[in-house]
Amino acid sequence: MNLSFLTHTLSEIGFAGGAFAVFAGWPVLNGMILFTMLSSILVRQMSIKESRREAVTSAVSALFIGLGIFFLSLSSKNASSAINILFGERRWD
């Protein structure tokens, strides 16, 4: 499995978790950790065959980017902390 691709996907998953946390009123780090753990289980369960792992990682990446945008669109709060996760800035407001 291409681990660099998977680690890139983790930032997108962290963004979705941060966006959910902003929507739910939680600390952003908690949402990021929750979504990262759930997605790792999801990728593991869906990619039993080695030939499917990169396709599953791509699908999970797209799903979580979509969820992140969805949660930000529902939230009326400042989403800069969730967006900072996506682009790599280290502020945890």
Buried (B, 14 or more C-beta within 10 A) or exposed (E): EEEEEBEEBBBBBBBBBBBBBBBEEBBBBBBBBBBBEBBBEBBEEBBEEEEEBBEBBEBBBEBBBEBBEBBBEEBEEEBEBBBBBBEEEEEEE
